[in-house]
Amino acid sequence: MLDTGMVNYTLGIQVQMLAMEELNTAYKGAVIPHWVTQELISLNTISNLKPNFWVRDKKQSEAGIDLIFSYKEKTIPIEIKSGATGSLKSLHQFIDVSEHAYAVRVYGGEFKIENAVTPKGKPYLLMNMPYYLATKIPDYIKWFIENNKVKI
């Protein structure tokens, strides 16, 4: 289903969801990526944004990025995490094979940009965005790339 509210209603959990103080724990955090993607889909009424994701399927190893966003010639990985922490293993794998060094994490924390390094040693910039900025992802990615130059 495309609508998070309809998913909750169909599953009979709408009352439970409304009573929760913290959505990060709902269904092991699965509601948060659905909601963020819905926010981006809602922008389609005023733009041509279409949510996409990335999957690397390799023997004994699978990786996936929740969303990818095209900005000019760059494909920007967006990881959506429930809570303020979480592994970025798939994001690191994407960055290691990418021709640029920009990534985004939408999470339950504060806005900040940090210098990061993948386990293989590739430096990159990570823009951390709180959930409430989900519909502003296109604007923030533009600002992020245009104002934070990084060389690889």
Helices and strands as residue ranges (DSSP letters): H 4-10, H 14-19, G 23-29, H 31-42, G 43-45, E 52-58, E 61-71, E 74-80, H 89-97, E 102-107, E 112-117, E 123-130, G 131-136, H 137-147
